[in-house]
């Protein structure tokens, strides 16, 4: 949210950790946020980005 307006929405899946992190952590993969772990909580969110999936080269496109 910025200025009281929603600027972005992302589909997420709640997952379960065996142990809660001490502080909030952001997990990156190739400079993309893929997970957010919340300090003291065992339920982080895993970000499901269809755009990130569609931007990944397939085996077929790598061979060209």
C-alpha positions as CSV (number, residue, x, y, z in Angstrom):
1,X,0.0,0.0,0.0
2,X,1.1,3.5,-0.7
3,X,-0.8,6.5,0.2
4,X,-3.7,4.4,1.3
5,X,-3.9,2.6,-2.1
6,X,-3.0,-0.9,-3.1
7,X,0.0,-0.8,-5.5
8,X,0.6,-4.5,-5.9
9,X,-0.9,-7.9,-5.1
10,X,0.8,-11.3,-5.4
11,X,-0.6,-14.8,-5.0
12,X,0.9,-16.5,-2.0
13,X,0.8,-19.9,-0.2
14,X,1.1,-20.2,3.6
15,X,3.6,-22.8,4.5
16,X,4.8,-24.3,7.8
17,X,8.3,-24.1,9.3
18,X,9.6,-26.4,11.9
19,X,11.2,-23.5,13.8
20,X,10.3,-19.8,13.7
21,X,13.1,-17.4,12.7
22,X,14.2,-14.8,15.3
23,X,13.6,-11.9,12.9
24,X,11.7,-11.3,9.7
25,X,13.6,-12.6,6.7
26,X,13.1,-12.1,2.9
27,X,14.2,-15.1,0.8
28,X,15.5,-14.2,-2.7
29,X,16.1,-16.2,-5.8
30,X,17.8,-14.4,-8.7
31,X,16.9,-11.0,-7.2
32,X,13.2,-12.0,-6.9
33,X,11.4,-12.3,-3.6
34,X,10.2,-15.9,-3.3
35,X,9.4,-16.2,0.4
36,X,8.9,-14.0,3.5
37,X,9.5,-15.5,7.0
38,X,8.1,-13.5,9.9
39,X,10.1,-13.3,13.1
40,X,8.6,-15.4,15.9
41,X,6.1,-17.1,13.5
42,X,6.2,-20.6,12.0
43,X,4.0,-19.7,9.0
44,X,5.8,-17.8,6.3
45,X,4.4,-17.0,2.9
46,X,5.7,-18.5,-0.3
47,X,5.2,-16.2,-3.3
48,X,3.8,-17.8,-6.4
49,X,4.8,-15.6,-9.3
50,X,3.4,-16.8,-12.6
51,X,5.5,-14.1,-14.3
52,X,8.7,-15.5,-12.8
53,X,7.7,-18.9,-14.1
54,X,6.9,-17.7,-17.6
55,X,10.2,-15.8,-17.7
56,X,12.3,-18.9,-17.0
57,X,13.8,-20.4,-20.1
58,X,12.6,-23.8,-21.0
59,X,14.9,-26.6,-22.1
60,X,13.7,-26.1,-25.7
61,X,14.4,-22.3,-25.7
62,X,17.9,-22.9,-24.3
63,X,18.8,-25.2,-27.2
64,X,18.0,-22.5,-29.9
